[in-house]
Amino acid sequence: MNVHDSEHLAGLLESIGYLPASEEAEADIILLNTCSVREKADQKLFSRLGRVGELKLSKPGLVVCVCGCTAQREGVALFRRAPFVDIVLGTRTVARLPVVLRELLQRREDGRSASRCRRCCVELSTDIGDVSVYVRSSAAVAYVTIMEGCDNYCSYCIVPFVRGREVSRSSVSILDEVRGLAAEGYREVHLLGQNVNSYFDTAAEVSFADLLGRVSGVGGISRIRFITSHPKDLNEEIIAAMANNDNICNAIHLPPQSGSNRILKAMNRGYTRERYLEATYLLKRNLKNISVSGDIITGFPGENGLDFKQTLDLVREVGFSQLFTFIYSPRPGTAAEHLVDDVPREVKIDRLHRLQELQNSIQLERHRKMIGSKLEVLIEGESARGGGQATGRTEGNTIVNIDDCDKPASSIVLVSITDAGVHSLKGRIGGHLDKRNI
């Protein structure tokens, strides 16, 4: 989602004549697009700002802009912590960048002081704003924002405070965007939102399940993914839409966060362990070989050994295709901030490592079973490993590195799997598929 926000910022700048700089020292504008969901992200921002501040000492005309979630949370306080910052743009004011930038540059020309040139825009408007201008980072996969914000207020989560309440885009504008992407040659789209399965177009009475069906009907789109889904909002209509439309990927990101009912209640997640397992059972019953990925937090306040054991048991029972694991850190303004952070850091880290070891063993076993099979892979580009390898993903979202592949990005190819690791597969081309008419 942050990558897509950055694509939007880049598109806005190019629309007014700016081009990417090859390195920071050559830039006229530096934008730092931020995340605030965990404390580590904030720490990385202020570390990076320190280096940018040193650059600005030697280049006073440089414009420094901080955008995104930390900008939304900090607001004008960012100017006190980093006086060389010129612009602060929140999560729903990104589209104002061209206007704000022109105003700042005009004030500089008029000889205003640095403090009088600064601009801070962090209003949480009730609409998503202009989403028509992007510089997309991939030639194969395109992101499409369908909704913003979250109304769930999980006790540990800062998202509702920095992204605002839930707002859905009109289904007409979403479909227009997807049709345009298909015309440009994109084969895969990701529907994005903080909680996509609570999407609802009130004016047209289109639910998320309805939207999936309509996007599926756009010619030229071979794969549709969506992220992130909340377990309490997953329903039979969404599962049916996935089962009934071949180009909706057989994969879902469904974060459990914990396997303990006691901790889930303290997190205000709105479901039980049993309800989560029932949801994964329904998915597996209706969608053969579905890949389920998730997020889990270790060391939430009050988590004891039994709670953690129940989390490990849930991970074994679900058999996640991928798991994103995090140590709990209190976030300002959340309900959990006022809880006693009573799990020692060394215990949090130990639980994190044990969870990762379990998940790695599950992934490796899952991947080894794929050796000898032939899987459809969407080529995304050249592999970071080089050596003539291309990289792409299966329908289940597993990375595949392909030997001696000269197919361009956005091609869908049949790959014979020859080797497997914890995080990826390896293979060779076994034939070419042309699915442009699907």
Residue pairs with C-beta under 8 A, 6 or more apart in sequence:
1 143
1 145
1 192
1 194
1 227
2 33
2 35
2 68
3 137
3 143
4 134
4 143
4 145
4 192
5 33
5 67
5 68
5 91
5 94
6 31
6 33
6 137
7 134
7 135
7 136
7 137
7 143
8 94
8 95
8 131
8 133
8 134
9 31
9 33
9 67
9 94
9 97
10 20
10 134
10 135
11 133
11 134
11 135
12 94
12 95
12 97
12 98
12 133
13 29
13 31
13 97
13 98
14 133
14 135
15 98
15 133
16 98
16 101
16 102
18 28
18 29
21 27
21 28
24 30
24 52
24 55
25 55
25 59
27 62
28 61
28 62
28 63
29 62
29 63
29 64
29 65
29 101
30 52
30 55
30 62
30 63
30 64
30 65
31 65
31 66
31 67
32 45
32 48
32 49
32 52
32 64
32 65
32 66
32 67
33 67
33 68
34 41
34 42
34 45
34 66
34 67
34 68
34 69
34 70
34 71
35 41
35 68
35 69
35 70
36 42
36 68
36 69
36 70
36 72
36 73
36 158
36 162
36 331
37 69
37 157
37 158
37 159
37 331
38 326
38 329
38 331
39 329
39 330
39 331
40 329
41 70
42 70
45 66
45 70
46 81
46 82
49 64
49 66
49 82
49 85
52 64
52 84
53 64
53 82
53 84
55 62
56 62
56 64
56 84
61 108
63 86
63 87
63 101
63 104
63 105
64 82
64 84
64 85
64 86
64 87
65 85
65 86
65 87
65 88
65 89
65 97
65 101
66 74
66 78
66 82
66 85
66 87
66 88
66 89
67 88
67 89
67 90
67 94
67 97
68 89
68 90
68 91
69 91
69 158
69 159
69 162
69 163
70 78
70 162
71 78
71 88
71 89
71 90
71 91
71 122
72 90
72 91
72 122
72 124
72 162
72 163
73 158
73 161
73 162
73 332
73 333
74 81
74 88
75 88
75 90
75 120
75 122
76 88
76 120
78 85
78 88
78 120
79 85
79 88
79 115
79 118
79 120
83 114
85 118
86 104
86 114
86 117
86 118
86 119
87 97
87 100
87 101
87 104
87 118
87 119
87 120
87 121
88 118
88 119
88 120
88 121
88 122
89 96
89 97
89 100
89 121
89 122
90 121
90 122
90 123
90 124
90 162
91 124
91 148
91 162
91 163
91 164
92 123
92 124
92 125
92 128
92 129
92 148
92 163
92 164
93 121
93 122
93 123
93 125
93 129
94 129
95 129
95 130
96 121
100 119
100 121
103 119
104 117
104 118
104 119
107 116
107 117
108 117
124 164
124 165
125 164
126 165
126 167
127 167
128 145
128 147
128 148
128 167
128 169
131 145
131 169
131 173
131 177
132 177
136 142
136 143
138 380
138 381
138 409
139 185
139 186
139 381
139 408
139 409
139 410
140 186
140 187
140 188
140 378
140 379
140 380
140 381
140 392
140 409
140 410
141 186
141 188
141 189
141 190
141 378
141 380
142 181
142 186
142 188
142 189
142 190
143 189
143 190
143 192
144 174
144 177
144 178
144 181
144 189
144 190
144 191
144 192
145 169
145 192
145 193
146 168
146 169
146 174
146 191
146 192
146 193
146 196
146 199
146 211
146 226
147 166
147 167
147 168
147 169
147 193
147 194
147 195
147 196
147 198
147 199
148 163
148 164
148 166
148 167
148 193
148 194
149 159
149 160
149 163
149 164
149 165
149 166
149 167
149 194
150 157
150 159
150 160
150 163
150 165
150 166
150 194
150 195
151 160
151 165
151 166
151 195
151 198
152 160
152 195
152 230
152 232
152 268
152 270
153 160
153 268
153 335
154 257
154 267
154 268
154 269
155 266
155 267
155 268
155 334
155 335
155 336
155 339
156 267
156 297
156 300
156 328
156 330
156 331
156 334
156 335
156 336
157 331
157 334
158 331
158 332
158 333
158 334
159 194
161 333
161 334
163 194
166 194
166 195
166 198
168 199
168 200
168 201
168 202
169 201
170 201
170 203
170 204
171 201
171 204
171 206
171 210
171 211
171 214
172 204
174 191
174 211
174 215
175 214
175 215
175 218
178 189
178 215
178 218
178 221
179 218
181 189
181 221
182 218
182 219
182 220
182 221
183 220
185 220
185 410
186 220
186 221
186 410
187 220
187 221
187 222
187 223
187 378
187 410
187 412
187 435
187 436
188 221
188 222
188 223
188 224
188 225
188 378
189 215
189 221
189 223
189 224
189 225
190 225
190 226
190 227
191 211
191 212
191 215
191 224
191 225
191 226
191 227
192 226
192 227
193 199
193 226
193 228
194 228
195 228
195 229
195 230
195 233
196 208
196 226
196 227
196 228
196 229
197 208
197 226
197 229
197 230
197 233
197 234
197 235
197 238
198 208
198 230
198 233
199 207
199 208
199 211
200 206
200 207
200 208
201 211
206 214
207 237
208 238
209 235
209 237
209 238
209 240
209 241
210 241
212 224
212 226
212 238
212 241
212 242
212 245
212 248
213 241
213 244
213 245
215 221
215 224
216 224
216 241
216 245
216 247
216 248
219 437
220 436
221 247
222 247
222 378
222 412
222 435
222 436
222 438
223 247
223 249
223 378
223 395
224 245
224 247
224 248
224 249
225 249
225 251
225 397
226 252
227 253
228 253
228 255
229 238
229 252
229 253
229 254
230 255
230 270
231 254
231 255
231 256
231 269
231 271
231 275
231 276
231 279
232 269
232 270
232 271
232 275
234 254
234 279
234 283
236 282
239 282
239 283
239 286
239 287
240 286
241 248
242 248
242 250
242 252
242 286
242 287
243 286
243 287
246 438
247 438
249 395
249 396
249 397
250 287
250 288
250 289
250 290
250 291
250 395
250 396
251 290
251 291
251 292
251 293
251 321
251 395
251 396
251 397
252 283
252 290
252 291
252 292
252 293
253 293
253 294
254 276
254 279
254 280
254 283
254 292
254 293
254 294
255 294
255 295
255 296
255 324
256 276
256 294
256 295
256 296
256 311
256 314
256 318
257 264
257 267
257 269
257 295
257 296
257 297
258 264
258 267
258 269
258 296
258 297
258 300
258 303
258 307
258 310
258 311
259 273
259 307
259 310
259 311
259 312
259 313
259 314
259 315
260 273
260 303
260 306
260 307
260 308
260 310
260 311
261 272
261 273
261 274
261 310
262 302
262 307
263 300
263 302
263 303
263 307
264 271
264 272
264 273
266 300
266 301
266 302
266 336
266 339
267 297
267 300
267 336
268 335
271 279
273 310
273 314
276 314
277 314
277 317
277 318
280 292
280 318
283 290
283 292
284 290
289 396
290 396
291 321
291 322
291 396
291 397
291 398
292 318
292 319
292 320
292 321
293 320
293 321
293 322
293 323
293 324
293 397
294 318
294 320
294 322
294 323
294 324
295 323
295 324
295 325
295 326
296 311
296 315
296 323
296 324
296 325
296 326
296 355
297 325
297 326
297 327
297 328
298 308
298 311
298 325
298 326
298 327
298 328
298 348
298 351
298 352
298 355
299 327
299 328
299 343
299 345
299 347
299 348
299 351
299 352
300 328
300 336
300 343
301 328
301 336
301 339
301 340
301 341
301 342
301 343
302 339
302 342
302 343
303 328
303 343
303 351
308 351
311 355
312 354
312 355
312 358
315 323
315 355
315 358
315 359
315 362
316 358
316 362
319 362
319 366
320 359
320 362
320 363
321 363
321 366
321 396
321 397
321 398
322 363
322 397
323 355
323 356
323 359
325 352
325 355
325 356
325 359
326 352
327 345
327 348
327 349
327 352
328 341
328 343
328 348
330 336
330 337
330 339
330 341
331 337
360 422
363 422
363 423
364 420
364 421
364 422
367 398
367 420
367 421
367 422
367 424
367 425
368 420
370 398
370 417
370 420
370 425
371 417
371 418
371 419
371 420
372 416
372 417
373 416
373 417
374 414
374 415
374 416
374 417
374 430
375 394
375 395
375 400
375 414
375 415
375 417
375 425
375 427
376 394
376 395
376 412
376 413
376 414
376 415
376 433
377 392
377 393
377 394
377 400
377 402
377 412
377 413
377 414
377 415
377 427
378 392
378 393
378 410
378 411
378 412
379 390
379 391
379 392
379 402
379 405
379 407
379 408
379 409
379 410
379 411
379 412
379 413
380 390
380 391
380 392
380 393
380 409
381 390
381 391
381 409
382 389
382 390
382 391
383 389
383 390
383 391
383 401
383 402
384 391
385 401
388 403
388 404
388 405
388 406
389 401
389 402
389 403
389 404
389 405
390 401
390 402
390 405
390 406
390 407
391 399
391 400
391 401
391 402
392 399
392 400
392 402
392 413
392 415
393 399
393 400
394 400
394 425
398 424
398 425
399 423
399 424
399 425
400 415
400 417
400 424
400 425
400 426
400 427
401 424
401 425
401 426
401 427
402 413
402 415
402 426
402 427
402 428
402 429
403 418
403 426
403 427
403 428
404 428
404 429
405 413
405 428
405 429
407 413
407 429
407 432
411 432
412 433
412 434
412 435
413 429
413 430
413 431
413 432
413 433
414 429
414 430
414 431
414 432
414 433
415 427
415 428
415 429
415 430
416 427
416 428
416 429
416 430
417 425
417 426
417 427
418 426
418 427
418 428
419 425
419 426
419 427
420 426
